[in-house]
Amino acid sequence: MFQGDIEHMQHNVEQPPPTSAGGGPQESVITVGQEEQPQLERKKRKLASKFPLVDISRNLLLAYQSLGVVYGDLSTSPLYVYKSIFVGKLQDYQTPETIFGAFSLIFWTITLIPLIKYVLIVLSADDNGEGGTFALYSLLCRHAKFSLLSNQQAADEELSAYKYGFAGQSTSCSVLKRFLEKHKKSRTVLLIIVLLGACMVIGDGILTPAMSVISAISGIKAAAEHLSHGEVLVLSCLILVGLFALQHSGTHRVGFLFAPIVIIWLISIFGIGLYNVIIWNPKIVHALSPYYIIKFFRETRKHGWFSLGGVLLSVAGTEAMFADLGHFTSCSMRIAFSFLVYPCLVVQYMGQAAFLSKNLASIPDSFYNSIPDSVYWPVFVIATLASIVASQSIITATFSIVKQLNALGCFPRVKIVHTSKHVKGQIYIPEINWILMILTLSVAVGFQDTILMGNAYGLACMTSMFITTFLTTLVMIFVWQRNIVLATCFLLFFWFIEGVYLSSAFTKVPQGGWVSLVLAFVFLAVMFVWQYGTRKKYNFDLHNKVPLKWLLGMGPSLGIVRVPGIGLVYSELATGVPAIFSHFLTNLPAFHSVLVFLCVKSVPVPYVSPEERFLIGRICPRPYRMYRCIVRYGYKDIQRDDGDFEDLLIQSIAEFIQMEAVEPQLSSSESPSLDGRMAVISKKNVQSTSTLIVSEDFGMRDSIQSSKSLTLQSLRSAYAEENPQIRRRRVRFQLPENPGMDPAVKAELEDLIRAKEAGVAYIMGHSYVKARRSSSFLKKFAIDIGYSFLRKNCRGPSVVLNIPQISLIEVGMIYHV
C-alpha cells in the first residue's frame, strides 16, 4: 500500500516525534487549528480542581441514572438464584448447612467478581471513557500490530484520542508483543475471541429479558393459584413486546424513568432481607466466612460443583457494567455499585438464606415465599417493573456492541438512530431491536422454564466475563505497562474462579445451555463472514489501484472531456486511485472538472473530534484538479446528515489550496506525484478562514436553476417537492479581493467555485463480490453464499452515508477475490 509523505505542522511548526504504535510506516500530518484542544482540556481539569463539588454532584447524578440503565439485571438476580442452585441432584441436600454454604458461595462470588474485578480493576481499562470488549481490542490495536481491520493509516496515530497509556515498554512486554505480531494466526485468534465476547453479550440481550420477566411474573402464580402456566406465559410475552416497543424512545428517557424503580426495588429487597435475618435466623451472618464453602463442597461433592451454574447467576449482568461505561463514568459506576447495589444484594441473599434455613420446602419459590404477606403485592409490582429494567440494561449494551462491530467492519450495515442530542453513545437500532424481540419470544415460548433459560444465560454471562479477563490482562501488559508476572497473577486468579464456574455451566449444555452456543455460533459466523468478505474486497481494491503513471500519462484532461461540476468518488482506499475510476473512464467519455476521492473510514478510537475529522490532500499535479478527502469517525461516532457536508468539504479544499501555496513543505514542485501529502483541516479553522467569502440563502430554487440540464432541473424540482426536508440553507462562495494572491492559486479556487455552482455528483461502486474459480469450497461458500446474502439484505452504503439519491451515480464492478 502506497504511503505518501504526510507531514505534521501546527501554526508554530512544532515537530513531534513520530510513533508507530498502530502499525504502518512512520508518518506525521499537518494539523491546522487544533491547538485549542489541549488548552480546553487543561481548563476543564483546572476548573474541576477548583470546584470539586461540581464534579461530585455530576458523578452522583450519573450514578443515579446508571441504576436505571446498568444495574437492573444484577439487582433482580435474587428472583431466581436459590431456585436455580437447588435443582437436580442437589435437591437431596436441602439442609440448613447447605443453605449456609450456598449463601457463602454467593457472597464471595459477588465480592470477588463484580466488586474486586470489575469495580476496582476492569472499569479502569476504559478507552477514553468507553467500555466493552471492543474498547479493550481498540486499545490493544493502538499499542501493537494486532489489528486485522483494513484501511488504517499511520496518520491516524496523530489523533488526540489515539494517544493513551505509557510511552516506554518493558523487555518482557516487547518480547511477547513481537511474538504475537509476528504470527498472523495469533491476531486472527484474538479477533475471534473478541467477536465471541461480543456474541455472548448479544446472547445475553436475548436471554435476559425472557429470564427476568418470566421470573418476576411467576410470582403472580404463587399468589393466584387459579392462573395456568400458559396464561402467565402470555402475560410475560405481552410485557416483552411492550419492552422492545419502548426502545425507540431512547436510553436517556428510559433510564431516567427506570432509575427510581431500581432504587425502590433495592431498598425493598434490603428491607425484606434484613427482616428475614432478624426474624428467622440471625446466625446466617456466620456464613460470611469462606469456611462454609468448604463445608458445602465436603457434603455435596460433585453435585455441589454442578450447582455452581446456579450460583453464577448471582453475578449475571455484571458485564453490562463495563459495556455501558460510555454512557456514564467509572466513578459514577463505582459509587452506585459499592454504596447501594452491593450492600442491598448481600443483605437480600442473606435474608433469603435465613428464611430458607427454617423453611426448606419454600426453595422452588424462595424469593416470593420470603416476602411478608403484608407487602407481597407491592413488592410483586415493583419486581415486575424491575425485571423490565433488568432487560433494558443488556438491550442497551447490545446496541452499543453492534454499533462498534458495524463501525469496525465486523457486522453488516444497519440503521443507527442517535436518540439524544446531548449524550453521545445513546442509540437505537431498529433491525437489531426487532430481531432481539423475535428471538427472545422464541426462547420464552420454547423453554417456558427459568431453570433451562438460566443454564443458557449463565453460560453466556460467564463466557463473556472469561474473555474480558483475558483482554484486560493484555491491556495491563501492553497499555498499562504493568509487570508481566503481576498481570499473569491477575489472569490466573480470576481465570481459576471463572473457569470453575464455566466448567459447571458447560455441564448444563444438554439442559438448555446449547441455546447460548447456537446463538453465539450464528452471530459469530455472520460477523466473521462479513469481516472476511470486507477484508478480501478491500485487498482487491488495494492491489488493483490505478497507477499514477497512467494518470500522469493521460494529461490533465485525462484523455476525455472534463464537464463542469464536482465528482465525489467514494472509495474505501485511503491512498491511491480506486479501480472504479478507471472502469468509469473506459466506459464513459466525460468526467467532472473537479474530482474528489472521498474515503469515509472508522479509526480505532471511540470519538474523533470535528477539528480532526477532515484530512485533505492532492492527487497528481495542480492542473489535474484532483483531490483526496478522508473523513474519519470513531467507532462510537454517529455519522449525521447535517446538510452542510458539501459546503464544508469545498471550504476545506479551498483552505488546503491556500495553505499549500504558503507552506513549502506541503507542496513540492520537484515531485510529479503528490498523492499522500495531506493536511488536517479543522472545521473551526475553516469557519474563521478568509479564503472564501460565504453568503447564505434558503430554499431549492437557486440550486435547481444552477443545473445546465433542463431534464435534471425538472427531476430535482420533483425530488424537492417530494422531500421537503432537503430545503435547507444554500451557500454561495466568492473570492475575496486579494491582489497579492498567486494567480495559479486564484485560478484553482475560481475553478473550484464554478464547479460547485455547476453541481455535485456522487460516484460509488456497485460491487459484486465473487470467489475465484480456484478457491476452496469453504471460501466459495463464505463469499458466494454467506457474504453475498448479507450484502443483499443489509443497508446499502449510499443510505448509510446519507448520499442524496438524485445525485448518485453507481458504477458496476465485479470483484474476484
PyMOL commands that set and color helices and strands:
alter all, ss='L'
color gray80, all
select helices_A, chain A and resi 36-50+52-69+72-75+77-79+81-85+88-93+96-124+133-143+154-158+171-182+184-223+229-249+251-279+282-288+291-300+302-306+308-315+318-323+325-327+330-358+360-369+373-407+430-447+450-478+484-506+509-543+548-554+579-587+610-612+622-624+645-662+683-687+701-705+710-722+724-726+743-758+777-793+797-800+805-807
alter helices_A, ss='H'
color red, helices_A
select strands_A, chain A and resi 30-32+417-418+427-428+561-570+590-603+614-618+626-634+678-681+693-698+729-734+760-770+808-816
alter strands_A, ss='S'
color yellow, strands_A
deselect
rebuild
show_as cartoon
